[in-house]
Amino acid sequence: MENATLPCRDLFDIPQGVLYLDGNSLGPLPKHAPARAAEAITREWGGELIRAWNTAGWMELPLKVANRIAPLIGAAEGSVATGDTLSIKVYQALAAALRMRPDRRVIVSDSGNFPTDLYMAQGLIDTLGQGHVLKTPNPDDVESAIGPDVAAVMLTQVDYSTGRRHDMARVTEAAHAAGAVMIWDLAHSAGAIEVDIAASGAEFAVGCTYKFLNGGPGAPAFIYVRPDIAEQVQPALAGWLGHEAPFAFDLDYRPAMQTERMRVGTPPIVQLSLLDAALDVWDGVSMAEVEAASARLAEVFIREVESRCPTLKLKSPRDPAKRGSQVSFAFPDGYAAMQALIERGVIGDFRAPDTMRFGITPLYLDDADMTAAAKVIAEVINTDAWKAARYQVRSRVT
């Protein structure tokens, strides 16, 4: 049945005949977003030219969009900044955290974290050259790895591969008990599950907007800074739009007030316009409702797939409270099987070495979609359709 209290598929431009279960990688296009982007390109850029920074509100757009994201992650107005990429925001948050704990040299993450977060940490360690080390225990062992030598704990709340969910409140409490700074990556949380970053007490959070927030490929990232520390944070990447007065053109950096100091370069206006339009979908939507609907749909999907395809092994936690808004199954030939599914209109994705991922998004999916997708999966797996030669050819993006 339809999720009656949530927006429906009609708000999104999803091709006819497609069951889209990959919103955890790239959200679909909201139907009204192209018109907003066209306005930014044609009327604002084309008609106003450089005047649009003032006349079209371009300079205020990053903060406007940030304040629309804030309630979706349980943050206060003014505590979120948008712009740049998630990798840049990870770097900013971690660099600031290490400066806050100058006498400590350990960063704790986990072995399930998205690789770019770990790459950013490793690159920062090499740049600082001060003997910092990155520890990546198994996700279940993170809390026991947080000791008095830890400067920062940096975790993705929902695992990108399995959908496993960390207990944000409990881990943050453990980090603070040890005197460490807490950083959460909300890439697979924002727009997917209910988050209360303010209540957690974490110092920083970062995230992207092209997954569950449907901002489009390359959509700008966001960073949250706990309000009570915002004016003490010293950005490692001190860009001119994070300056207190960018158009004073001072030769020395003076950070802007509050979280705006975490801005770096010129904001991507067309992408921000698309994201601003995409966020209209969330007006009047409760994240608690979204999470509950997602959990229910995931239960239907797991039941339907397991009853039809015993060779697929569930990799996601079975307990909905420990899972984000995705379901992952292991299959040795998962890449080929996913290509066969995509050709048949069931779009998920694959993560090496053996994971088939399916995003569960109740904004445009319902029970009937879960059952229909499971039937196609069964046809592909049980008939060995995935063995066709064309499905074995690897593309650059999986």
MARMIGU-615843 format. One line per field, with one value per residue (C-alpha): residue number from 1; residue in three letters; x, z, y. Coordinates in steps of 0.02 Angstrom, whole numbers, plus 50000, padded with zeros to 5 digits. Example, Ala and Ser with C-alpha at 12.3 -4.5 7.8 and 13.67 -1.06 7.14 Angstrom:
REM residues 2
num = c(1 / 2)
residuo = c(ALA / SER)
c1 = c(50615 / 50684)
c3 = c(50390 / 50357)
c2 = c(49775 / 49947)
//
This chain:
REM residues 398
num = c(1 / 2 / 3 / 4 / 5 / 6 / 7 / 8 / 9 / 10 / 11 / 12 / 13 / 14 / 15 / 16 / 17 / 18 / 19 / 20 / 21 / 22 / 23 / 24 / 25 / 26 / 27 / 28 / 29 / 30 / 31 / 32 / 33 / 34 / 35 / 36 / 37 / 38 / 39 / 40 / 41 / 42 / 43 / 44 / 45 / 46 / 47 / 48 / 49 / 50 / 51 / 52 / 53 / 54 / 55 / 56 / 57 / 58 / 59 / 60 / 61 / 62 / 63 / 64 / 65 / 66 / 67 / 68 / 69 / 70 / 71 / 72 / 73 / 74 / 75 / 76 / 77 / 78 / 79 / 80 / 81 / 82 / 83 / 84 / 85 / 86 / 87 / 88 / 89 / 90 / 91 / 92 / 93 / 94 / 95 / 96 / 97 / 98 / 99 / 100 / 101 / 102 / 103 / 104 / 105 / 106 / 107 / 108 / 109 / 110 / 111 / 112 / 113 / 114 / 115 / 116 / 117 / 118 / 119 / 120 / 121 / 122 / 123 / 124 / 125 / 126 / 127 / 128 / 129 / 130 / 131 / 132 / 133 / 134 / 135 / 136 / 137 / 138 / 139 / 140 / 141 / 142 / 143 / 144 / 145 / 146 / 147 / 148 / 149 / 150 / 151 / 152 / 153 / 154 / 155 / 156 / 157 / 158 / 159 / 160 / 161 / 162 / 163 / 164 / 165 / 166 / 167 / 168 / 169 / 170 / 171 / 172 / 173 / 174 / 175 / 176 / 177 / 178 / 179 / 180 / 181 / 182 / 183 / 184 / 185 / 186 / 187 / 188 / 189 / 190 / 191 / 192 / 193 / 194 / 195 / 196 / 197 / 198 / 199 / 200 / 201 / 202 / 203 / 204 / 205 / 206 / 207 / 208 / 209 / 210 / 211 / 212 / 213 / 214 / 215 / 216 / 217 / 218 / 219 / 220 / 221 / 222 / 223 / 224 / 225 / 226 / 227 / 228 / 229 / 230 / 231 / 232 / 233 / 234 / 235 / 236 / 237 / 238 / 239 / 240 / 241 / 242 / 243 / 244 / 245 / 246 / 247 / 248 / 249 / 250 / 251 / 252 / 253 / 254 / 255 / 256 / 257 / 258 / 259 / 260 / 261 / 262 / 263 / 264 / 265 / 266 / 267 / 268 / 269 / 270 / 271 / 272 / 273 / 274 / 275 / 276 / 277 / 278 / 279 / 280 / 281 / 282 / 283 / 284 / 285 / 286 / 287 / 288 / 289 / 290 / 291 / 292 / 293 / 294 / 295 / 296 / 297 / 298 / 299 / 300 / 301 / 302 / 303 / 304 / 305 / 306 / 307 / 308 / 309 / 310 / 311 / 312 / 313 / 314 / 315 / 316 / 317 / 318 / 319 / 320 / 321 / 322 / 323 / 324 / 325 / 326 / 327 / 328 / 329 / 330 / 331 / 332 / 333 / 334 / 335 / 336 / 337 / 338 / 339 / 340 / 341 / 342 / 343 / 344 / 345 / 346 / 347 / 348 / 349 / 350 / 351 / 352 / 353 / 354 / 355 / 356 / 357 / 358 / 359 / 360 / 361 / 362 / 363 / 364 / 365 / 366 / 367 / 368 / 369 / 370 / 371 / 372 / 373 / 374 / 375 / 376 / 377 / 378 / 379 / 380 / 381 / 382 / 383 / 384 / 385 / 386 / 387 / 388 / 389 / 390 / 391 / 392 / 393 / 394 / 395 / 396 / 397 / 398)
residuo = c(MET / GLU / ASN / ALA / THR / LEU / PRO / CYS / ARG / ASP / LEU / PHE / ASP / ILE / PRO / GLN / GLY / VAL / LEU / TYR / LEU / ASP / GLY / ASN / SER / LEU / GLY / PRO / LEU / PRO / LYS / HIS / ALA / PRO / ALA / ARG / ALA / ALA / GLU / ALA / ILE / THR / ARG / GLU / TRP / GLY / GLY / GLU / LEU / ILE / ARG / ALA / TRP / ASN / THR / ALA / GLY / TRP / MET / GLU / LEU / PRO / LEU / LYS / VAL / ALA / ASN / ARG / ILE / ALA / PRO / LEU / ILE / GLY / ALA / ALA / GLU / GLY / SER / VAL / ALA / THR / GLY / ASP / THR / LEU / SER / ILE / LYS / VAL / TYR / GLN / ALA / LEU / ALA / ALA / ALA / LEU / ARG / MET / ARG / PRO / ASP / ARG / ARG / VAL / ILE / VAL / SER / ASP / SER / GLY / ASN / PHE / PRO / THR / ASP / LEU / TYR / MET / ALA / GLN / GLY / LEU / ILE / ASP / THR / LEU / GLY / GLN / GLY / HIS / VAL / LEU / LYS / THR / PRO / ASN / PRO / ASP / ASP / VAL / GLU / SER / ALA / ILE / GLY / PRO / ASP / VAL / ALA / ALA / VAL / MET / LEU / THR / GLN / VAL / ASP / TYR / SER / THR / GLY / ARG / ARG / HIS / ASP / MET / ALA / ARG / VAL / THR / GLU / ALA / ALA / HIS / ALA / ALA / GLY / ALA / VAL / MET / ILE / TRP / ASP / LEU / ALA / HIS / SER / ALA / GLY / ALA / ILE / GLU / VAL / ASP / ILE / ALA / ALA / SER / GLY / ALA / GLU / PHE / ALA / VAL / GLY / CYS / THR / TYR / LYS / PHE / LEU / ASN / GLY / GLY / PRO / GLY / ALA / PRO / ALA / PHE / ILE / TYR / VAL / ARG / PRO / ASP / ILE / ALA / GLU / GLN / VAL / GLN / PRO / ALA / LEU / ALA / GLY / TRP / LEU / GLY / HIS / GLU / ALA / PRO / PHE / ALA / PHE / ASP / LEU / ASP / TYR / ARG / PRO / ALA / MET / GLN / THR / GLU / ARG / MET / ARG / VAL / GLY / THR / PRO / PRO / ILE / VAL / GLN / LEU / SER / LEU / LEU / ASP / ALA / ALA / LEU / ASP / VAL / TRP / ASP / GLY / VAL / SER / MET / ALA / GLU / VAL / GLU / ALA / ALA / SER / ALA / ARG / LEU / ALA / GLU / VAL / PHE / ILE / ARG / GLU / VAL / GLU / SER / ARG / CYS / PRO / THR / LEU / LYS / LEU / LYS / SER / PRO / ARG / ASP / PRO / ALA / LYS / ARG / GLY / SER / GLN / VAL / SER / PHE / ALA / PHE / PRO / ASP / GLY / TYR / ALA / ALA / MET / GLN / ALA / LEU / ILE / GLU / ARG / GLY / VAL / ILE / GLY / ASP / PHE / ARG / ALA / PRO / ASP / THR / MET / ARG / PHE / GLY / ILE / THR / PRO / LEU / TYR / LEU / ASP / ASP / ALA / ASP / MET / THR / ALA / ALA / ALA / LYS / VAL / ILE / ALA / GLU / VAL / ILE / ASN / THR / ASP / ALA / TRP / LYS / ALA / ALA / ARG / TYR / GLN / VAL / ARG / SER / ARG / VAL / THR)
c1 = c(50000 / 50052 / 50139 / 49990 / 50075 / 50229 / 50260 / 50231 / 50322 / 50233 / 50351 / 50500 / 50549 / 50579 / 50574 / 50422 / 50448 / 50593 / 50598 / 50730 / 50819 / 50977 / 50928 / 51062 / 51190 / 51106 / 50932 / 50811 / 50767 / 50625 / 50511 / 50514 / 50705 / 50749 / 50639 / 50729 / 50899 / 50842 / 50789 / 50960 / 51046 / 50934 / 50850 / 50978 / 51146 / 51089 / 50985 / 51070 / 51248 / 51361 / 51223 / 51136 / 51251 / 51148 / 50985 / 50952 / 51015 / 51160 / 51269 / 51134 / 51089 / 51218 / 51150 / 50969 / 50996 / 51096 / 50953 / 50835 / 50949 / 50970 / 50801 / 50825 / 50975 / 50912 / 51022 / 50986 / 50968 / 51138 / 51236 / 51255 / 51355 / 51346 / 51469 / 51619 / 51621 / 51601 / 51786 / 51829 / 51707 / 51782 / 51954 / 51893 / 51807 / 51951 / 52083 / 51984 / 51959 / 52145 / 52183 / 52061 / 52161 / 52342 / 52417 / 52335 / 52389 / 52259 / 52110 / 51983 / 51872 / 51816 / 51853 / 51682 / 51700 / 51686 / 51861 / 51866 / 51848 / 51997 / 52095 / 52063 / 52123 / 52279 / 52316 / 52294 / 52408 / 52543 / 52522 / 52534 / 52685 / 52659 / 52649 / 52461 / 52396 / 52231 / 52154 / 52015 / 51945 / 51795 / 51633 / 51582 / 51749 / 51750 / 51700 / 51835 / 51964 / 51924 / 52052 / 52139 / 52258 / 52117 / 52099 / 51951 / 51825 / 51767 / 51628 / 51496 / 51333 / 51262 / 51385 / 51387 / 51403 / 51298 / 51183 / 51240 / 51200 / 51307 / 51219 / 51255 / 51213 / 51310 / 51467 / 51469 / 51454 / 51601 / 51706 / 51668 / 51701 / 51876 / 51898 / 51892 / 51806 / 51663 / 51636 / 51489 / 51474 / 51288 / 51303 / 51185 / 51082 / 51021 / 50850 / 50849 / 50832 / 50788 / 50945 / 50962 / 51139 / 51112 / 51050 / 51199 / 51320 / 51440 / 51555 / 51547 / 51445 / 51465 / 51362 / 51319 / 51156 / 51151 / 51090 / 50929 / 50913 / 50903 / 51013 / 51087 / 51259 / 51395 / 51273 / 51362 / 51403 / 51362 / 51452 / 51378 / 51473 / 51404 / 51351 / 51446 / 51614 / 51581 / 51674 / 51826 / 51847 / 51993 / 51966 / 52115 / 52051 / 52028 / 51940 / 51887 / 51701 / 51736 / 51812 / 51722 / 51719 / 51762 / 51748 / 51865 / 52001 / 52110 / 52275 / 52253 / 52114 / 51980 / 51853 / 51669 / 51549 / 51480 / 51474 / 51492 / 51679 / 51676 / 51637 / 51785 / 51763 / 51634 / 51467 / 51403 / 51247 / 51163 / 51189 / 51128 / 50974 / 50937 / 50962 / 50852 / 50713 / 50741 / 50721 / 50542 / 50500 / 50535 / 50419 / 50298 / 50380 / 50426 / 50591 / 50516 / 50381 / 50510 / 50615 / 50465 / 50404 / 50578 / 50596 / 50428 / 50467 / 50637 / 50554 / 50441 / 50588 / 50696 / 50554 / 50510 / 50690 / 50739 / 50584 / 50625 / 50816 / 50896 / 51067 / 51071 / 51137 / 51078 / 51226 / 51124 / 51073 / 50907 / 50854 / 50780 / 50844 / 51022 / 51000 / 50992 / 50879 / 50958 / 50965 / 51119 / 51137 / 51295 / 51311 / 51479 / 51432 / 51342 / 51409 / 51343 / 51179 / 51155 / 51186 / 51052 / 50932 / 50967 / 50931 / 50763 / 50721 / 50768 / 50908 / 51020 / 51209 / 51358 / 51501 / 51653 / 51683 / 51509 / 51378 / 51215 / 51142 / 50961 / 50906 / 50736 / 50658 / 50475 / 50458 / 50435 / 50430 / 50289 / 50250 / 50203 / 50372 / 50461 / 50371 / 50392 / 50579 / 50598 / 50514 / 50638 / 50784 / 50721 / 50707 / 50886 / 50963 / 50864 / 50876 / 51062 / 51017 / 51165 / 51286 / 51259 / 51423 / 51363 / 51338 / 51518 / 51593 / 51641 / 51599 / 51697 / 51553 / 51477)
c3 = c(50000 / 49980 / 50121 / 50138 / 50251 / 50141 / 49972 / 49826 / 49671 / 49571 / 49645 / 49561 / 49380 / 49382 / 49212 / 49176 / 49217 / 49336 / 49518 / 49588 / 49738 / 49728 / 49815 / 49943 / 49806 / 49699 / 49734 / 49588 / 49509 / 49591 / 49450 / 49494 / 49515 / 49330 / 49322 / 49472 / 49394 / 49229 / 49322 / 49403 / 49235 / 49119 / 49219 / 49357 / 49274 / 49098 / 49140 / 49293 / 49259 / 49406 / 49484 / 49532 / 49682 / 49758 / 49660 / 49658 / 49834 / 49780 / 49928 / 50051 / 49964 / 50053 / 50224 / 50166 / 50107 / 50263 / 50373 / 50275 / 50303 / 50488 / 50549 / 50448 / 50557 / 50721 / 50714 / 50765 / 50637 / 50600 / 50652 / 50476 / 50327 / 50147 / 50005 / 49937 / 49941 / 50081 / 50073 / 50105 / 50250 / 50327 / 50315 / 50393 / 50538 / 50576 / 50564 / 50683 / 50803 / 50810 / 50846 / 50992 / 51067 / 51033 / 51159 / 51085 / 50932 / 50897 / 50777 / 50793 / 50648 / 50597 / 50461 / 50385 / 50359 / 50183 / 50108 / 50069 / 50254 / 50291 / 50145 / 50210 / 50383 / 50313 / 50205 / 50352 / 50460 / 50325 / 50304 / 50491 / 50515 / 50704 / 50735 / 50729 / 50696 / 50626 / 50706 / 50617 / 50730 / 50679 / 50700 / 50852 / 50937 / 50918 / 51095 / 51172 / 51062 / 51131 / 51265 / 51344 / 51196 / 51070 / 50998 / 50885 / 50844 / 50663 / 50609 / 50476 / 50568 / 50436 / 50351 / 50163 / 50121 / 50247 / 50315 / 50492 / 50609 / 50752 / 50911 / 50897 / 51076 / 51154 / 51049 / 51071 / 51259 / 51256 / 51155 / 51273 / 51427 / 51358 / 51320 / 51130 / 50998 / 50904 / 50716 / 50628 / 50442 / 50400 / 50215 / 50233 / 50374 / 50317 / 50238 / 50278 / 50466 / 50613 / 50676 / 50826 / 50812 / 50937 / 51072 / 51042 / 51095 / 50952 / 50906 / 50718 / 50584 / 50396 / 50254 / 50070 / 49987 / 49827 / 49908 / 50010 / 49996 / 49805 / 49769 / 49609 / 49559 / 49637 / 49752 / 49889 / 50056 / 50229 / 50395 / 50569 / 50711 / 50888 / 50922 / 51087 / 51002 / 50833 / 50867 / 50938 / 50789 / 50678 / 50498 / 50421 / 50249 / 50270 / 50111 / 50068 / 50090 / 50266 / 50303 / 50415 / 50275 / 50107 / 50007 / 50121 / 50035 / 50190 / 50171 / 50340 / 50379 / 50506 / 50526 / 50502 / 50647 / 50693 / 50568 / 50416 / 50447 / 50381 / 50205 / 50087 / 49904 / 49792 / 49814 / 49669 / 49635 / 49506 / 49615 / 49769 / 49672 / 49626 / 49806 / 49870 / 49756 / 49805 / 49988 / 49952 / 49954 / 50141 / 50188 / 50317 / 50319 / 50484 / 50485 / 50615 / 50489 / 50353 / 50461 / 50517 / 50338 / 50279 / 50414 / 50368 / 50182 / 50217 / 50318 / 50171 / 50051 / 50158 / 50183 / 49998 / 49938 / 50065 / 50029 / 49843 / 49839 / 49972 / 49890 / 49936 / 50111 / 50209 / 50254 / 50337 / 50519 / 50537 / 50678 / 50600 / 50745 / 50697 / 50511 / 50403 / 50253 / 50143 / 50128 / 50069 / 50013 / 49980 / 49817 / 49746 / 49572 / 49636 / 49504 / 49359 / 49448 / 49477 / 49294 / 49248 / 49372 / 49305 / 49128 / 49192 / 49274 / 49455 / 49494 / 49643 / 49646 / 49690 / 49813 / 49807 / 49843 / 49846 / 49905 / 49813 / 49888 / 49883 / 49950 / 50033 / 50009 / 50059 / 49971 / 49808 / 49851 / 49926 / 49974 / 49797 / 49735 / 49864 / 49806 / 49622 / 49645 / 49740 / 49598 / 49471 / 49587 / 49600 / 49412 / 49387 / 49524 / 49509 / 49320 / 49315 / 49198 / 49269 / 49183 / 49014 / 48946 / 48936 / 49124 / 49160 / 49085 / 49223 / 49205 / 49293 / 49413 / 49498)
c2 = c(50000 / 50182 / 50275 / 50393 / 50521 / 50540 / 50620 / 50504 / 50447 / 50583 / 50713 / 50628 / 50606 / 50418 / 50330 / 50225 / 50042 / 50072 / 50017 / 50134 / 50059 / 50162 / 50324 / 50282 / 50318 / 50450 / 50515 / 50534 / 50701 / 50799 / 50855 / 51039 / 51052 / 51079 / 51234 / 51308 / 51271 / 51346 / 51502 / 51515 / 51493 / 51592 / 51730 / 51755 / 51719 / 51761 / 51914 / 51984 / 51931 / 51973 / 52078 / 51915 / 51894 / 52034 / 52041 / 51852 / 51818 / 51710 / 51760 / 51710 / 51546 / 51434 / 51484 / 51473 / 51295 / 51250 / 51307 / 51194 / 51044 / 51080 / 51014 / 50854 / 50812 / 50884 / 51038 / 51217 / 51356 / 51432 / 51277 / 51205 / 51269 / 51208 / 51203 / 51108 / 50918 / 50791 / 50750 / 50933 / 50940 / 50782 / 50861 / 51023 / 50937 / 50819 / 50955 / 51064 / 50918 / 50879 / 51062 / 51053 / 50907 / 50956 / 50835 / 50679 / 50582 / 50447 / 50454 / 50313 / 50264 / 50089 / 49962 / 49988 / 50175 / 50243 / 50244 / 50430 / 50472 / 50363 / 50436 / 50611 / 50560 / 50479 / 50631 / 50749 / 50643 / 50649 / 50837 / 50873 / 50760 / 50759 / 50572 / 50550 / 50374 / 50312 / 50159 / 50064 / 49927 / 49823 / 49924 / 49821 / 49859 / 50048 / 50091 / 49982 / 50070 / 50243 / 50281 / 50431 / 50450 / 50476 / 50650 / 50618 / 50482 / 50491 / 50373 / 50357 / 50326 / 50208 / 50091 / 50122 / 49937 / 49841 / 49976 / 49937 / 50083 / 50147 / 50202 / 50388 / 50434 / 50291 / 50311 / 50499 / 50476 / 50355 / 50477 / 50620 / 50512 / 50484 / 50670 / 50647 / 50752 / 50666 / 50680 / 50596 / 50569 / 50575 / 50533 / 50384 / 50460 / 50631 / 50609 / 50424 / 50404 / 50515 / 50604 / 50718 / 50781 / 50921 / 50801 / 50687 / 50824 / 50784 / 50925 / 50899 / 50813 / 50810 / 50742 / 50746 / 50796 / 50693 / 50532 / 50535 / 50725 / 50712 / 50863 / 50791 / 50726 / 50832 / 50922 / 51022 / 50945 / 51011 / 51027 / 51047 / 51128 / 51124 / 51303 / 51325 / 51290 / 51369 / 51530 / 51439 / 51323 / 51370 / 51311 / 51222 / 51273 / 51460 / 51513 / 51689 / 51656 / 51595 / 51765 / 51888 / 52016 / 51935 / 52095 / 52191 / 52089 / 52085 / 51996 / 51912 / 51789 / 51834 / 51694 / 51733 / 51716 / 51546 / 51404 / 51516 / 51511 / 51332 / 51395 / 51389 / 51433 / 51515 / 51426 / 51319 / 51421 / 51309 / 51154 / 51246 / 51301 / 51121 / 51068 / 51209 / 51148 / 50966 / 51011 / 51065 / 50879 / 50879 / 51020 / 50952 / 50780 / 50700 / 50605 / 50489 / 50443 / 50418 / 50303 / 50201 / 50181 / 50134 / 50001 / 49926 / 49921 / 49844 / 49706 / 49668 / 49669 / 49554 / 49432 / 49427 / 49408 / 49275 / 49171 / 49171 / 49173 / 49064 / 49084 / 49269 / 49302 / 49453 / 49566 / 49703 / 49689 / 49600 / 49715 / 49874 / 49979 / 49932 / 49964 / 50119 / 50141 / 50008 / 49820 / 49727 / 49547 / 49448 / 49351 / 49293 / 49356 / 49509 / 49627 / 49525 / 49493 / 49679 / 49718 / 49592 / 49674 / 49848 / 49789 / 49727 / 49894 / 49855 / 49978 / 49948 / 49945 / 49836 / 49858 / 49748 / 49610 / 49533 / 49658 / 49697 / 49857 / 49913 / 50082 / 50086 / 50258 / 50276 / 50443 / 50348 / 50162 / 50058 / 49878 / 49829 / 49891 / 49784 / 49627 / 49669 / 49696 / 49533 / 49438 / 49509 / 49468 / 49290 / 49274 / 49335 / 49229 / 49069 / 49054 / 49102 / 49245 / 49341 / 49221 / 49305 / 49373 / 49554 / 49560 / 49512 / 49671 / 49793 / 49976 / 50113 / 50143 / 49991)
//
